[in-house]
Amino acid sequence: MTCRTDKNNINLLGHSEQNIRLERLKALMAEAAIERALIRDNANIYYLTGRVFRGYIYIDIALERPLYFVRQPKHLHCEADSCLFFIRKPEEIANILSENNIERQSPVALELDAINFSEALRLSSCFGQTPEKNLSPLLRQSRAIKTLREQDMLRASGVKQSFVYGRLPRYFREGMTDIEFQIEIERASRLEGCLGQFRVAGGDMELFMGNVLTGDNGDNPSPYDFAMGGEGADPSLPVGANGTVIRPSKPVMVDVNGNYNGYMTDMTRMYISGNIPPEVEHANNVSIEICNSLAAMMKPGVKASELYNKALEIATAAGLADNFMGHNSHAGFVGHGCGIEVNELPVLAPRSRDVLAEGNVIAVEPKFVIPGIGAVGIENTYIVHKQAPAEVITTAPTEITTLD
């Protein structure tokens, strides 16, 4: 059976797809003078195999295939028996490499941005080293350019997320709080197949399935580096809905999980009960204009900072510069890469050094906070192709939808 159909094969990607990803990573390793690496982070294991397991992937630029050192589960297998080893602890890895005549003296790079200090020390000591080579930036670069299969998976998530967003008015009841409304949205998303998991790179941001904001809560800053904040339901998770009752003519911003297959699309849409205040309609129209303008610019070679500057230029011309990306607290970006994690490269920020490449998948989220009214704005996910405009894969209507 092939890797694609055998659910117990450790490589669910198939050799062709995996090779595309491996060769891209190996090329980056060679440029950085890294000969070998050990990968443990779940997101990166999923990227390189199409599954998550407890263990490690060993990559040597001189070897045709990666080696898998698996702690759990024990039922996995590999088409080439020489590439899969079951272990109890990482200290066994170096001996196995030596026994198979593939031990080298070059430093083993680790995901120093993803694992803790104690684990980095332990893994390095397995090879008689100290942590010195960081693989995390190279993995971020590699993952920033999505393969055709990854693009298809993101499109599939976008279709389902857009379908759920189109049905949201039927879940609203007069007198609901933002938390009650979010729970109904989460339920609908899960029934449609949403995995619920919200993978975020780094340890300083957390979120449960998404963010629903209404009224003054949209102006509550969060400690996390998200575009919009919110007080949250408890100080242990200070972001998002806080129990505010959804009032007539108060905008409701919905930014809820789009992870339906391990790859996340990111989408925000506006809803309202009752009449739409002119300020809200204006801000939403400006947000749509920014998304359309940036999509028309997005192609390989364009600087991410230029896209941010264009968004700010449009916001300023519309008289919304002071409300752009927040009010009491301003986010320092207008867009970001997304995929396995929601905060991938490139980042559309004023000081970003990122340059767009074919295959980038970027969420653009120009949002505004209007004091006394709330948060307003949309977000779309785009795929960058050889020629602009970028392809939008979150297709729910961008105009404000009434909940009545």
C-alpha distance (Angstrom), angle and dihedral (degrees) to the residues before:
residue distance angle dihedral
M1 . . .
T2 3.79 . .
C3 3.76 126.0 .
R4 3.80 89.5 -106.8
T5 3.80 95.6 59.7
D6 3.80 103.4 29.9
K7 3.80 105.6 82.6
N8 3.81 91.4 -165.9
N9 3.78 94.5 56.4
I10 3.77 109.1 107.5
N11 3.82 90.6 -136.8
L12 3.79 108.8 60.4
L13 3.80 92.6 167.9
G14 3.79 97.2 71.1
H15 3.79 121.4 -123.6
S16 3.81 97.0 -84.4
E17 3.80 95.4 53.9
Q18 3.79 93.5 40.4
N19 3.79 91.5 50.1
I20 3.80 91.4 55.3
R21 3.79 90.2 55.7
L22 3.80 94.8 40.8
E23 3.79 95.0 48.9
R24 3.80 91.3 50.4
L25 3.79 90.5 51.5
K26 3.80 93.3 44.2
A27 3.81 90.7 52.0
L28 3.79 90.0 53.9
M29 3.81 89.9 46.9
A30 3.80 91.1 52.4
E31 3.81 91.1 50.6
A32 3.82 89.1 52.1
A33 3.84 92.7 46.9
I34 3.81 91.5 -114.3
E35 3.80 113.8 143.1
R36 3.78 100.5 179.0
A37 3.78 140.6 14.4
L38 3.80 143.1 -175.6
I39 3.81 119.3 -140.4
R40 3.79 124.3 -161.0
D41 3.82 107.7 150.8
N42 3.82 112.7 111.8
A43 3.81 95.0 -133.0
N44 3.80 92.0 53.3
I45 3.80 93.7 43.6
Y46 3.80 88.0 53.0
Y47 3.81 90.5 48.5
L48 3.80 92.4 54.2
T49 3.82 100.3 39.2
G50 3.82 109.9 18.5
R51 3.82 91.3 -118.5
V52 3.80 141.1 66.7
F53 3.80 121.7 -119.7
R54 3.78 134.5 162.1
G55 3.75 106.6 -103.9
Y56 3.77 142.8 51.1
I57 3.78 142.6 -65.4
Y58 3.79 114.9 -143.0
I59 3.81 115.0 -156.0
D60 3.78 123.9 -170.2
I61 3.80 117.1 179.0
A62 3.84 88.4 -141.0
L63 3.82 93.3 56.2
E64 3.79 122.2 82.0
R65 3.81 93.9 -143.6
P66 3.78 135.1 30.3
L67 3.78 120.7 -110.1
Y68 3.80 119.9 -126.4
F69 3.79 122.8 -145.8
V70 3.80 106.2 -170.7
R71 3.80 128.4 -168.8
Q72 3.82 96.7 171.9
P73 3.02 142.1 48.4
K74 3.78 103.5 30.1
H75 3.80 99.1 -162.8
L76 3.82 95.9 74.7
H77 3.78 121.5 109.7
C78 3.77 139.0 -178.0
E79 3.78 130.3 -139.8
A80 3.80 88.4 -124.4
D81 3.80 107.4 52.2
S82 3.80 91.3 -157.4
C83 3.82 92.6 66.5
L84 3.84 100.2 57.9
F85 3.78 125.5 69.0
F86 3.80 128.2 172.7
I87 3.78 113.6 -142.3
R88 3.79 138.7 176.4
K89 3.81 96.4 -150.0
P90 3.82 137.1 7.9
E91 3.80 92.3 -111.8
E92 3.82 87.0 78.7
I93 3.80 93.4 63.6
A94 3.80 99.1 79.5
N95 3.82 92.5 50.1
I96 3.81 91.5 50.0
L97 3.81 90.6 51.0
S98 3.80 90.4 49.7
E99 3.80 92.6 48.3
N100 3.81 88.9 53.1
N101 3.82 92.8 47.9
I102 3.81 94.3 -116.6
E103 3.79 99.8 109.6
R104 3.81 115.4 126.3
Q105 3.78 134.7 -179.9
S106 3.80 97.1 -130.9
P107 3.83 116.9 110.7
V108 3.80 117.9 -89.8
A109 3.79 110.9 -127.4
L110 3.82 117.0 -137.3
E111 3.80 135.4 -165.8
L112 3.78 92.5 -100.9
D113 3.81 92.4 171.7
A114 3.80 92.6 54.8
I115 3.81 106.5 38.7
N116 3.79 127.5 60.1
F117 3.80 125.1 -107.2
S118 3.79 95.2 -104.8
E119 3.79 92.2 52.9
A120 3.80 91.6 46.6
L121 3.79 89.9 53.6
R122 3.79 91.9 47.3
L123 3.79 95.7 48.4
S124 3.79 93.0 45.4
S125 3.79 91.8 48.9
C126 3.81 88.6 55.8
F127 3.80 85.4 69.9
G128 3.81 96.0 38.1
Q129 3.79 91.9 -105.4
T130 3.77 143.4 108.5
P131 3.83 122.3 -122.2
E132 3.79 107.7 -85.1
K133 3.81 110.6 133.4
N134 3.82 118.8 66.9
L135 3.81 116.0 -154.3
S136 3.83 95.9 179.1
P137 3.84 97.8 88.5
L138 3.80 90.9 50.4
L139 3.80 92.2 50.4
R140 3.81 90.0 50.0
Q141 3.79 89.9 51.6
S142 3.78 92.4 47.3
R143 3.80 94.0 47.7
A144 3.80 92.3 47.5
I145 3.81 90.1 74.4
K146 3.76 107.7 63.5
T147 3.80 121.4 -149.2
L148 3.78 119.3 -129.2
R149 3.79 89.6 -98.8
E150 3.79 91.7 52.1
Q151 3.79 89.5 49.7
D152 3.80 90.0 53.1
M153 3.80 90.7 50.8
L154 3.78 90.6 51.2
R155 3.80 90.8 48.9
A156 3.81 88.9 52.3
S157 3.82 91.2 52.2
G158 3.80 89.1 47.5
V159 3.80 92.1 54.2
K160 3.80 93.1 52.4
Q161 3.78 94.9 42.2
S162 3.81 90.5 50.1
F163 3.81 90.4 49.7
V164 3.81 91.7 53.5
Y165 3.80 92.6 47.5
G166 3.79 90.1 52.2
R167 3.81 90.4 58.6
L168 3.81 98.7 46.9
P169 3.82 97.6 104.6
R170 3.81 90.4 65.2
Y171 3.81 89.9 60.5
F172 3.79 94.9 54.2
R173 3.80 123.5 97.6
E174 3.78 126.3 -175.9
G175 3.81 111.6 -98.9
M176 3.81 94.6 26.5
T177 3.79 120.8 144.7
D178 3.77 121.0 -130.5
I179 3.81 89.6 -107.8
E180 3.80 92.5 53.0
F181 3.80 90.5 48.9
Q182 3.80 91.8 48.3
I183 3.81 91.3 51.1
E184 3.81 90.2 54.7
I185 3.82 90.3 48.5
E186 3.79 90.8 49.0
R187 3.79 90.8 50.0
A188 3.79 91.7 50.9
S189 3.80 90.8 47.6
R190 3.80 92.8 50.5
L191 3.79 92.4 48.2
E192 3.80 88.4 53.0
G193 3.80 89.7 54.3
C194 3.79 104.7 -90.2
L195 3.81 109.5 157.4
G196 3.79 91.1 -145.3
Q197 3.80 92.8 -139.2
F198 3.78 115.0 128.4
R199 3.81 107.0 -163.5
V200 3.80 113.0 -160.1
A201 3.81 123.5 179.6
G202 3.79 115.3 -125.4
G203 3.76 130.5 25.2
D204 3.79 100.7 -98.8
M205 3.82 100.2 75.9
E206 3.80 130.8 63.3
L207 3.79 134.1 173.3
F208 3.77 137.3 166.7
M209 3.82 111.1 -136.2
G210 3.78 95.7 -50.1
N211 3.76 151.4 -52.1
V212 3.81 131.0 -72.9
L213 3.80 115.7 -178.0
T214 3.78 132.5 -178.4
G215 3.79 135.2 168.2
D216 3.79 122.5 -17.4
N217 3.81 91.7 -12.8
G218 3.80 86.9 78.4
D219 3.81 87.2 69.0
N220 3.80 94.4 52.8
P221 3.81 107.9 108.4
S222 3.79 119.1 -133.3
P223 3.82 126.2 -150.9
Y224 3.79 88.8 -128.5
D225 3.79 125.0 91.3
F226 3.79 95.9 -116.1
A227 3.79 123.8 130.7
M228 3.80 91.1 -114.8
G229 3.78 129.4 28.3
G230 3.76 129.9 -166.2
E231 3.78 129.9 178.9
G232 3.79 96.1 -100.7
A233 3.79 127.5 -145.9
D234 3.82 94.5 -80.5
P235 3.82 137.3 14.3
S236 3.81 88.7 -114.8
L237 3.83 88.7 69.6
P238 3.83 105.0 25.1
V239 3.78 101.8 -174.2
G240 3.80 136.9 87.1
A241 3.79 134.2 0.7
N242 3.81 116.4 23.6
G243 3.80 104.8 -179.6
T244 3.80 97.9 -82.5
V245 3.81 112.9 159.7
I246 3.81 111.7 -118.6
R247 3.80 105.0 -117.5
P248 3.82 129.1 -163.3
S249 3.82 113.5 -87.6
K250 3.81 91.7 13.5
P251 3.81 111.7 120.3
V252 3.81 119.9 -121.6
M253 3.80 116.2 -150.6
V254 3.82 114.2 -156.5
D255 3.81 119.6 -164.7
V256 3.81 105.4 160.9
N257 3.81 133.9 164.5
G258 3.81 119.0 -69.8
N259 3.82 98.7 -174.4
Y260 3.80 106.9 127.7
N261 3.82 100.8 146.2
G262 3.80 109.0 11.8
Y263 3.81 92.3 -72.8
M264 3.80 118.3 91.3
T265 3.74 129.5 -146.7
D266 3.79 115.9 -163.2
M267 3.80 120.8 -141.6
T268 3.79 136.5 164.0
R269 3.79 126.5 -169.7
M270 3.79 135.2 175.8
Y271 3.81 126.9 -122.8
I272 3.78 132.0 178.9
S273 3.78 141.0 -177.4
G274 3.79 113.4 -139.4
N275 3.79 127.3 -6.2
I276 3.79 122.3 -1.2
P277 3.83 111.8 -123.2
P278 3.83 113.0 -130.9
E279 3.83 91.3 -120.5
V280 3.77 90.5 56.4
E281 3.78 94.6 48.4
H282 3.81 90.8 46.9
A283 3.81 93.7 51.1
N284 3.80 92.2 46.6
N285 3.81 91.2 49.8
V286 3.81 90.4 50.8
S287 3.79 89.9 50.1
I288 3.80 90.0 52.3
E289 3.81 90.0 48.2
I290 3.79 91.5 52.3
C291 3.81 92.2 49.1
N292 3.79 91.7 49.7
S293 3.80 93.0 45.7
L294 3.78 94.1 49.4
A295 3.81 91.8 45.7
A296 3.80 88.2 54.9
M297 3.81 89.6 53.7
M298 3.79 99.3 43.3
K299 3.78 111.6 107.9
P300 3.81 135.8 119.4
G301 3.79 114.0 -63.3
V302 3.80 97.1 27.2
K303 3.79 114.3 127.5
A304 3.79 115.2 -119.7
S305 3.80 89.4 -137.2
E306 3.83 90.1 59.8
L307 3.79 89.8 58.1
Y308 3.80 91.8 51.7
N309 3.80 91.3 48.2
K310 3.80 91.0 51.0
A311 3.81 90.8 51.7
L312 3.80 91.5 50.3
E313 3.81 90.5 47.0
I314 3.81 91.3 55.4
A315 3.81 92.3 45.2
T316 3.79 90.9 50.1
A317 3.81 93.1 48.9
A318 3.82 88.4 51.9
G319 3.82 91.9 52.8
L320 3.80 93.2 -111.1
A321 3.80 103.0 108.0
D322 3.82 92.8 113.7
N323 3.82 90.3 52.5
F324 3.79 97.0 43.2
M325 3.82 113.5 125.3
G326 3.78 91.2 -10.8
H327 3.78 142.6 -23.8
N328 3.80 112.7 -135.0
S329 3.80 87.6 27.8
H330 3.80 126.4 17.8
A331 3.80 126.1 -148.2
G332 3.78 112.1 -131.9
F333 3.80 96.8 -135.2
V334 3.79 141.2 48.3
G335 3.79 99.8 -154.0
H336 3.78 145.8 7.3
G337 3.76 142.8 -168.6
C338 3.78 117.8 -94.3
G339 3.78 137.8 -172.0
I340 3.79 127.0 108.5
E341 3.80 86.5 4.7
V342 3.76 125.1 32.4
N343 3.81 95.4 -129.4
E344 3.78 106.0 53.5
L345 3.80 132.3 138.6
P346 2.97 139.2 -40.2
V347 3.81 105.6 52.3
L348 3.81 118.3 -160.9
A349 3.79 99.5 -142.0
P350 3.83 134.6 134.3
R351 3.82 94.1 -108.1
S352 3.78 97.5 34.3
R353 3.79 116.0 133.2
D354 3.79 92.2 -162.6
V355 3.78 119.3 122.8
L356 3.80 120.0 -158.8
A357 3.79 119.3 -109.4
E358 3.78 133.9 -171.6
G359 3.78 108.1 -86.3
N360 3.79 96.7 31.7
V361 3.80 112.6 138.8
I362 3.79 110.8 -152.3
A363 3.79 133.4 -175.8
V364 3.81 111.5 -149.2
E365 3.80 113.4 -160.9
P366 3.82 115.7 172.9
K367 3.79 103.2 178.5
F368 3.77 136.0 172.0
V369 3.78 135.3 -158.1
I370 3.81 116.0 -148.7
P371 3.83 112.1 -165.2
G372 3.79 112.5 -119.5
I373 3.80 91.5 12.6
G374 3.79 110.2 55.6
A375 3.80 145.5 -125.7
V376 3.81 118.7 -29.3
G377 3.78 133.3 -178.5
I378 3.78 146.2 83.5
E379 3.79 135.1 -111.8
N380 3.78 128.8 -152.7
T381 3.79 133.4 -176.6
Y382 3.82 117.0 -133.8
I383 3.80 136.8 -171.3
V384 3.81 115.4 -140.5
H385 3.80 113.9 -134.0
K386 3.80 132.8 -179.6
Q387 3.77 91.4 -86.0
A388 3.78 131.0 35.6
P389 2.95 141.0 -83.4
A390 3.77 100.5 69.3
E391 3.80 117.9 -129.5
V392 3.80 114.5 -103.2
I393 3.82 112.1 -142.8
T394 3.82 99.4 177.8
T395 3.78 102.3 75.2
A396 3.80 108.6 171.4
P397 3.84 111.0 130.1
T398 3.79 111.2 -79.8
E399 3.79 97.8 -148.8
I400 3.80 119.5 93.8
T401 3.81 110.6 -82.8
T402 3.78 120.2 -144.4
L403 3.78 118.3 -129.8
D404 3.82 96.4 -155.2
